[in-house]
Amino acid sequence: MDDRLPMGTELHEATHKFAFIAEGDVFGVISLDEKNIQDVNDVEKRCIAGLSSDPKVIPIPLDSPVLPGWTWDGSNFVAPTEGQ
């Protein structure tokens, strides 16, 4: 298995690789490219930053309004306030 990402007809080199672990077992691996020129909205860069910070993953309903910019207070999601 290599660290190359299919993007259209080209392959881009991965710059970061992350393993997802639950109860000691690896259940998934993802490779991301922080230099991906097709990363128009910086999705890969934001994922790399978040995944590098020991994130907490919380399931939310499919119709949840939660988006990047919201915060988690340990119990609830909090929408950004005006001017944030």
HELIX and SHEET records of a PDB file:
HELIX    1   1 VAL A   43  LEU A   51  1                                   9    
SHEET    1   A 2 ARG A   4  MET A   7  0                                        
SHEET    2   A 2 GLU A  10  GLU A  13 -1                                        
SHEET    1   B 2 HIS A  16  ALA A  22  0                                        
SHEET    2   B 2 ASP A  25  LEU A  32 -1                                        
SHEET    1   C 2 THR A  71  TRP A  72  0                                        
SHEET    2   C 2 PHE A  77  VAL A  78 -1                                        
END                                                                             
